[in-house]
């Protein structure tokens, strides 16, 4: 499985680079449109399977790409147009989408007089911070779009036998995105030339608008920083880097980016301000929590924070845990599961467990504060997700149920189980023996020393922003 994934990734990067070369004529306002493509979204399932075969390389112009050369290969397309960072007075622009800042983050860390929120929705302000609406900066680019679509169709005809570029799904997906690419480039260019901005902050560059913002900012000599929007579970979502710097959780991510060719001075270990709320905000009092979910205060409460696609494992685990007279189980589905329409029946399984066992308490309401739950439960079981990190930050024992390898949690491998029965058995032992609890606490500290060495992130992020605004960055 791992060899298949490695073959896919190498073929993925080589194909993406070929794509940029073959379609390099598609440029608008100096921005190469192929660079804006979220390339993996252009690939259907069958193409991904084909690209998982090492023999797929025979279709590619380049056959070898060392991991350390991934970022530098993409840099060569942007670097010639980079302007030196200008240190000038101006406001910090926060691109609202995917930042994942809490309300408290905005209020505590960002001065409303020195900050602007850039959004796809129209209102005067958000929590006192002025909002600028992207559609107010629209430009008529219909002629440019038509010209680029015509040119793109000609280029696609020249490679119609290529296994990827000749694929109908790939072709259609890219052509559909050209309109949005051109519209965003024009609007962002206009915006950044009409407003004095000294730094751009985005939540990801996987998103098209965020990617355009960081690239245009680079062309105009404006520094940018990209937050980490989740655990680095897939290379395609986090590399290449388009921002001046990436703000990462800890040493794990720093090592990850260095291995892929990003230079060290473009990596800042800041953590993420949203996790600050674990430590700085008041949470639901214990008595209210117990009353709200009808929990027995004499029993241990375990939170089961699910992830999609693990229904069978969760069923088996909860069937076993529900037989334990010492436990109460709070079942919290993933937000994605909660947001699905009833006809999808994703939640039906959880409702059945809730009805079947008195000790299972299902949280079916959207928008429940996870940190209110973490502060009140005794332990947490989840799959390989960000909830695991948040659990350890909250000082609670973490257990993971997964049959996948994920080296982020390598330091907690003794608490990762592939079989629900094994996990349930260990949990019973863990509740009984204090020594096991003490060892788990130490392991948690060791994990955080590497994965999240800071306690509070907000001040570190502001410090990094101010540093970029006042010091020349090449």
C-alpha angles and dihedrals in degrees: 000000000000092000090052091052092048091050090049094050095049091048089045094056094043091049092047090052090049089051092053090050097045094046098036091122089071099093130146122187089345093305115123104226095210088063089059093056115110084221101197090057088063092059122086123210095266092052092051089052092051091049090054089069113091088217090066088085090081088077094055133088092223121042102188133049120170113215091239090060098057098093096037091053091058093041091064090069095052104030098076090061097043115120120209111261110265117216103218137143112266145120131283111248116213114197099213099209114097096353090119092200114158120234087255090055092057093046097044103039109028123069107220090216092056100037138073127189115218110207147167090227128071124238137123097249146341116226088340095308114119115250123215115200115220094215089062086070098050117143127199102249099155093121092050091048093051092047093050093046090052091050092046092053091052091051092048091054089056091058101034091128093055111112092231109022090043092052112113095220091050093048095047094045093053095044090051090055097052093079093055092044093055094043092051094046092052094045095046092046090052093045096050092047094050097044129054104237122173100182137012122212120195133178095221140346091220085086115080098229092048091049092050091048094054094045095048089044088054091052090051096046095251116139120231137191128202121209122220106252099191144336114314095255098147128031094214093066097052108035140094097046115219100175126085089246140005119223106215137186099239151312093313092065092041090056090045094055094042090055089055095053105264111142117244098242089062092061121081122184102216105134116219124290093224089072090056088078089070088069106025106042130075112245134208110292114250095243092053091047093052091047094046093055097030094240127170108242090207093063132070114255119220122191115216106198106189133208124206118265097032098091097127094051093047092049092052094045096048092046088059098040092050089064091060108098091202095062142078115191124214108196114203116180120212113269089245090058092048092051096055120105117260092248090064086069091209091134096046093088092054092048089053092053091047091052094042099054129043091206093057115089114189121208102210097160118104122234098027110160108251092203091059087058097043092052091057107038125084098222142356135226119193142144121255099304145121088269086073092060092044090051093055091045088054089054096245128135112262128209123180131206112202143126091203127094116238117168093200088081095039091120089058097044092122087066096049117095132187095194123059092214092056091050093049091049093051091046091058090052092045093055090051101047121061091194091064089051092052092049091050090052091054092047088052091055091049090051093051093048087066104026102039113005097171125071099204122034108182098079091045091053093049090048090053092048092050091047091055092046094052105034128060111252118195 
